Amino acid sequence: MLRYKRKIKGLNQSQLGRRLRKSKSYVSRLERKVKGYEPSLHMIKKISKELECCPIELFLFFSDIDCKYFKKNKKSDSILK
């Protein structure tokens, strides 16, 4: 999702990294969700500003929330209806 948003903005990893004052490898690790590279809320806010997207969307991308409302299966679909 992060890679998709970055490409829509026409940025490569280096360009986004410069805008965030981070390295290209940092951006790459975020895109791949490498363990130990979870951005702070402040960084999520900066990324959302640069990519012009909702910070909540990024927060959900980076968090591994195990919640019935985010799962796509028959049980949760029937709960939500």
C-alpha positions as CSV (number, residue, x, y, z in Angstrom):
1,M,0.0,0.0,0.0
2,L,2.8,2.4,0.9
3,R,4.7,1.6,-2.3
4,Y,1.5,2.1,-4.3
5,K,0.8,5.6,-2.8
6,R,4.4,6.6,-3.4
7,K,4.3,5.6,-7.0
8,I,1.0,7.5,-7.5
9,K,2.8,10.6,-6.3
10,G,5.6,9.9,-8.9
11,L,8.3,9.5,-6.2
12,N,11.0,7.0,-5.9
13,Q,12.2,5.7,-2.6
14,S,15.2,8.1,-2.5
15,Q,13.0,11.1,-3.2
16,L,10.5,10.2,-0.5
17,G,13.3,9.5,1.9
18,R,14.8,13.0,1.3
19,R,11.4,14.6,1.9
20,L,11.1,12.6,5.2
21,R,14.8,13.3,6.1
22,K,15.3,9.5,6.1
23,S,17.3,7.1,3.9
24,K,16.2,5.2,0.9
25,S,16.7,2.0,2.8
26,Y,14.4,3.2,5.6
27,V,11.6,3.8,3.1
28,S,12.2,0.4,1.5
29,R,12.0,-1.3,4.9
30,L,8.8,0.6,5.7
31,E,7.3,-0.5,2.4
32,R,8.2,-4.2,3.1
33,K,7.1,-3.9,6.8
34,V,10.4,-5.2,8.1
35,K,10.2,-6.1,11.7
36,G,11.7,-3.3,13.9
37,Y,10.9,-0.6,11.4
38,E,7.6,0.6,12.7
39,P,7.2,4.4,12.2
40,S,6.2,6.7,15.0
41,L,2.9,8.6,14.9
42,H,4.9,11.7,14.0
43,M,6.5,9.9,11.1
44,I,3.1,8.5,9.9
45,K,1.9,12.1,9.9
46,K,4.8,13.2,7.8
47,I,4.4,10.4,5.4
48,S,0.7,11.1,5.0
49,K,1.4,14.7,4.3
50,E,4.0,13.9,1.6
51,L,1.8,11.2,0.0
52,E,-1.4,13.2,0.5
53,C,-3.3,10.3,2.1
54,C,-5.1,9.7,5.3
55,P,-2.8,9.1,8.4
56,I,-5.4,6.6,9.7
57,E,-4.9,4.5,6.5
58,L,-1.2,4.4,7.1
59,F,-1.6,3.6,10.8
60,L,-3.8,0.6,9.9
61,F,-1.2,-0.5,7.3
62,F,1.6,-0.4,9.8
63,S,-0.3,-1.9,12.7
64,D,-1.1,-5.6,12.9
65,I,-4.6,-5.2,14.4
66,D,-6.3,-8.5,14.9
67,C,-9.9,-7.3,15.1
68,K,-13.0,-8.8,13.8
69,Y,-13.9,-5.5,12.1
70,F,-10.8,-5.7,9.8
71,K,-11.1,-9.3,8.9
72,K,-12.9,-10.4,5.7
73,N,-14.8,-13.5,6.4
74,K,-18.4,-14.7,6.7
75,K,-18.6,-14.4,10.5
76,S,-17.5,-10.8,10.6
77,D,-19.6,-9.9,7.6
78,S,-22.7,-11.2,9.3
79,I,-21.8,-9.3,12.5
80,L,-21.5,-6.0,10.6
81,K,-24.8,-6.4,8.9
